[in-house]
């Protein structure tokens, strides 16, 4: 492997520096699927983006405008979005601060946000509805102070990795969302709280088993950037990365647990994105890329992913078998692929488990049921043990 790495470094050193990728946003704005138009007395705003990111919306005065902040969206193509009607007089976007972007819509008159939601099942989009507001009401809304947990998102300290013990599988549990990012919401419940509760219960069960060391990307209600979650896995020396979610779908009747692995089509883009956004000493365990450009990093990560991908698929299979073995409800398509950021680590088998969908009343009821959660946790422990034993055996086989 070392000889192959040296050869790759030599080949890439001869390549043109023009191959290095330029920094781009975490999520991409999709103009063709977005629109802004007058709707009766109000305005309907539909903003399609490539993946979910934390966001918030507010109004400001002098002049009247709607402000939508995101972490982080590349607004290329904004001028191509259809803008119909007279109630929005101008639109612009830019960088708010490192890692955060802002979209500003200048309003023809005072308006307030009647509804605001992000749909994250399938196509991701923010949907906003504005309605006319009295001048005094608008001034009151515009004068509200910045939320304390938004102005300066507090960075989260990476957990210290415990010394790795022989025979123990290092599992990183990643409860999705957190802090200013609640995830999906329904009937007073939100995704960040539900998955954190389950992750704590799963961690306890894993530790009681005695076969695992467990690290969590967050132990409480804090915001952890997506790229930091991968960094935590590397620092912990993770053998497995499990991201836990409970999404909601605006349409359809999705019910039951779903297991996601990285889409094959997304592999090259994943390497490029990691090379752009991560410290060079945090891309591959045991490989120093601090002096290498993006092309070198991408090639080496693709090489690592060649080994990791079949291990990840076996992990997803083990989870599916164990969950079904407990008689737990799974989606009609239980295995799916996507380009979620938390699945992009090149050298750590990583899967995202949708425990259920908050858009389903039955799934929400199950997520609230301690007996159901216990059975799901038991299934995951069984799956990790089966996979760990199989993976160790396959890793021990001599190369041919």
N, C-alpha and C positions, 0 to 999 in steps of 0.2 A: 504493500500500500504506500509506504514512504517513497519508494522509487517512482511509483505512478504519480504521486503528488509532485515530486520534483520535475517530472516530465511535463506535467500540466503547467507548472509555474514557468518553465522555460518557454513553452509554446505561447502562453498568454503574455509573457514579457515582450514577445515580438509583435503582438497584436497592436493595432492602432488604438491610441488612448480615446479616440472618438466613440469607442464602444461603451465607455463608462456611462451609466444611466444618470440622468438628472433627477434631483429630488422631486418627488411628486406627492400629492395628497394621499392620505390614508384611504379615503373614499373618493370615488369619481362621480361628478355630477353627470347625469344622463339627460341631456337636453331634449332628445326625441321623445322621451316618456314623461316630460314635465310640461306644465302649462300654468298660466295665470290668467284668469278671466273674470270679468264682472259676472255676478250671479245674483239676479234680483237686486235688492238694495245693498248687497254686500259683494265680497270678492272671494273666489275660490282659488286656493294656491295648492298646487300639487308638485312636489319636488322629488324626483327620483334620483337615488344615489346607489352606488354599487354595493354598499354594505352598511349595517347599522353603526352609528357613532353617537356618543353623547351629544345632546343638543338642548337648547332652551330658546324661548321666544319672549320678546317684550316690545313695548312701544316707547318711543322717545318723541320729544316735542321740539319745535323751532328748528327746522320744519317738522311737521308730523311725519313720522316714519315708523315702519315695522322693522325690527332688528331680529335676525335669527343667527345665533352663534352655534358653531359646530366644532367638534374635534374629530377630524380635520377633513375638509372637503376641498378637492381640486375643482375650481369653478370654471375650468376651460370649457368653452362652448356656451356660456351663459347667454351670449348675445343671440344664439340660435333658438332660444326657447320662445315659443309663441306667447305673446303678451297682448291680450285682447281686452278692450274696454278703456274707460277713462278714469277709473278710481285709483290706479297705480300710475304715477306720472314719471317715475324713473326707477331704475334698478341697478345696483352695483354690488360687487363683492371683492373681498381682499383679505389679507392676513390681519388678524386681530392681535395676536402675539404668537411666539413660537409654538407650533402645534395646534393653533386654534384659528379658525377662519370665521368671517362674518359676512352675512348677506343682508343688504339694506334695501328696503322697498320704500320709496318716498310716496306718501299718500296724498291724494287730492284734498282730503279733509280728515277730521278726527274719526278714527275707527278703533274698535277693540276686538280682541281675539275671542270669537264665539266658541271655537273648538280647535284643538291642536293635538295631533297624534302622529306617531310614527308606526307604520305597518312594517313588520320585519319578517313575516312569513313569505317565502318566495321572493317576489320583487320587493325591494325596500324603497319606501317613499314616506315623506313627511306631508301630511295633509292639514292645511290650515283654512279656517273659515273666518273671515272678517265681517263685522256688521257695523253700521254707523253708531257713533257714540256722541253723547252730549259733550260740549266743550269742557265743562267742569269735570265730568267723569274721565275724559281723556287726559286732562291735565293731572288728575289724581293718579292715574295709572302710570303716566310718564314720569312722575316724580318719585315712584317707588325706588328705594335704593337697590344697588346690586346685591344679589344674594351672597352672603358671607362665604359660602362654600363654592361659589363660582368664580369670583374675582381672582383668587389665587388658589387653584386646585392644589391641595397639599400633596407633595410627592410621598409615595409610600416607601418606607425602608424595606429593602429586600430581606427576606428571612435568612438567617444564617443556616447553612447546610450542616446537618449533623454528620459526624464521621460515618462513612458508609460501612455497614457491617456485612460480613460475608454471608451469603445466602439470603439476604433480605432484599426485596424488591423496593426500589424508591419510587413512590407514587406521588405525583403532584396533582392535587385536586384544585380545579379552577372554577369557583362559583362565579358565574357570569355577572356582568354589570356591577353596581355598587356605588355608594356615595351619591353624587349628583345625577348618576345614570340609573334610573329605576328599572329599566327594561320594560317588559310587557306589564300591563296593569289591568285588573278587572275586579269589580265588586270589592274594592278596598284592599285587595291583595296586590302585591307586585312581585315581579320575577326575582329581583335581587335578594329579597328577604326569603322567599321560598327555597331558592337554590342554595343559599348560605346555610339555612337550617339543615337541608339534606346533606350538604357537604360535611357539616360538623358531625352528623350522625354516622355518615359513611367513614369518616376519619376514625371515629371511636371504635367502630367495628373492625376496621383494618388493623388498628393498633392492638386490639384485644386478641386478634388472631395470632399475632407474634411473628408473622412472615413478612411484615412490611414496615418500612419507614415512610412517614407521610409528611408532606409539606403542602400548605395551602397558599394560594396566591393572595388570598385575603381571609383574615379571621374575623373581620367585623365589617360594618357598613362603611367602607371607604372606596374611593375611586382608584382603580389601578389601570393605567394605560395598557392597551392591548399588547404593545411591544414589550412592556415590562413583564407581562405574564410569561412570555417566552424566556426572558432573561432569568426569571425566578427558576424556571425548569432547568436551565443550564447550570445555574449556580448550585442548585440542589443535587446535581448529578443524576437527574431523573432517568428512570428506566421507562416510565409511562407518564403521559400527560392526559388527564381527563378533564375536559371542560364541560360544566354542567349548566344547562339552560332549561327554561320553560317558556317557550315563545307564545305568540298569539298570531293568528291568521285573520286577515280582514274578510277573506272569502273562503269558501270550501268548508269541509267538515273534517279537518285533520284531527285525529284522535290517537293517543297512544305514544309510547316511547319511540324515538328515532335515533339512529346512530349515524353520524356523519364522519367521513374521512376526507382527506384532501383530494380534490378532483385532479385527475391526471392532466387535464388541459391547463390546470392552474400551477403546475409544478415550476415551470420556467419563470412565470410571473412571480411566484412566491420567492424564488431565489433572488430575483432582481429587487423585490420589495425589501427583503431582509438586508440585502447588501446596502441599500440606500439608507435604511432607517436605524441600523444597529451598530454599536461599537464593534470594531473589527475583532476584538478579543472575545466577543460574545456570540459568534456565529456558529462555530463548530467546537465541540469539546476537544481540547488537546491539540488544536491547530492554531498557530499564531498567524493571523491575517492582517496584522496592524500595518504592514508595509505594502499590502497588495491592493490593487484597484478592484472595482466592482466585477469586472469580467472574471478575474481569477477567483474571487469569492463565489460567484455564481456557479462556475464550473465545479469547484470543489463541493459545494452544497448539493449540486445535482448528482455528483458521484455518491455522496452520503445517502441521498434520498433513494438511490437505486437499491441500497440495502434495507433502508427503513420502511419503504412502501409495502413490501410483502409482510413484514412484521406487523405493520399497522393493520393491514387487511385481516390478518389472523386474529389480532386483538378485537377488531370489530365483530368478527365471526363468533369469537368466544363470548362476547357480551350478548349478542343476539341469542345464542343458544341458551345461555344461562337465564336471561330474562324470560324467554319463552318457557324454559324449564320450570320457572316459578309460577307459571300460569298468568303472568302479568300482560296487560294489554299493550300491544305494539301497533305502530302505524301500519297501514296496508302495504306501504313500501318501507320496511324497517331499516334498510341500509341505503344511504344516499351519499352523494359526494358534493362538496362545495369548496369554495375558496376562502373560508373564514380565516382571519388573520391568526387566530390561536392554533390553527392546524399546520402552520407553515414551518415549524422547526424541522430542519433537515435531518437531524440525527436522533430525535426522540420520537418513538411511536406515539402519535397523538390522535385522539378522537374527541368529537363533541357529541354529547348525549343530551338530546331533548327529552327530558323526563316526561313531558306531556305538553299540552298546549292550553294556555290560559283562556283561549277563545272557546275551548270545550268545557262545558259545565262539569261533565263527568271527570275529565282530567284534573280540573281544579279541585274537585272533591277528593280525588285520590291523593293529590299532593298535600292535602290538609289532613290526611288519615295516617296516624303514626304506624298502624299495622301495615299499610301499603308501603310506606317509606322503608320500614324494616325489611320487608320482603325484597324490595328493589335493592337495598343496600347489600343484603345477603347474596343476591344474584350477582352483583358487581364484584363482591369479594371472591365468590366462586369462580367467576370469569377470569379475574386477575391471577388467581392461583393456577388455574388450568393453563392460561396463556404463559405465565412465567415458567412453568415446568416445561411446556412445549418449546418455548423460545430458548431456554437454557440448553435443551437437548440439541436443537438445530444449530445453535451457535457453537456448540462443542464439536460438531462434525468437521472433519478435515476438508479443506478446500480441494476441489478437483480441477 
